[in-house]
Amino acid sequence: MIIIDRSEGEGGEQVLRYACALSLITGEPFTIENIRGGREKPGPMRQHVTAIEAACVIGGAKCSGLAVGSNCISFRPGRNVHDGQA
């Protein structure tokens, strides 16, 4: 499991979306902490939660902690699309 700490840098959701895409391709689960940690409204916003929900449906993934404003999200891909196990 890869752990990503977004308390440094810009802390945006782009890293979260890329991490989900790469996780679906590689089959490697991850946890991301401190999402938008330095912002006035921390955690993912509604549109980012929706994007991650779509990734879960497409890749058969499981995601815990996924909610607007959540501080920590864990993503576990269900099948590796790259290997043709769709």
Residue, then its C-alpha position, 0 to 999 in steps of 0.5 A: m500500500i502506498i501512502i501519499d501525504r498531501s500536506e506539502g505543496e499545493g495539496g490539490e485533488q489532481v494528485l488524488r485523481y491521478a493516484c486513482a487512475l494509476s492504481l487502476i492500471t497497476g493494481e497497487p492500492f493507496t491511501i492519501e492523507n491531508i487532502r487539501g490540508g492547507r486550504e480553508k475548506p480541506g478535503p475533496m470537493r463534490q466534483h472530486v468525490t464524484a470522479i473517484e466514485a466513477a473510478c470505483v465503478i469502472g475499475g471495481a474498486k473499493c474506497s473508504g473514507l470517500a466524502v466531501g471534506s474527508n481528510c483521508i481516503s483509501f483506494r483499493p482497485g478491484r481488478n487490473v484493467h491493464d492485464g485484461q481482467a475486466 
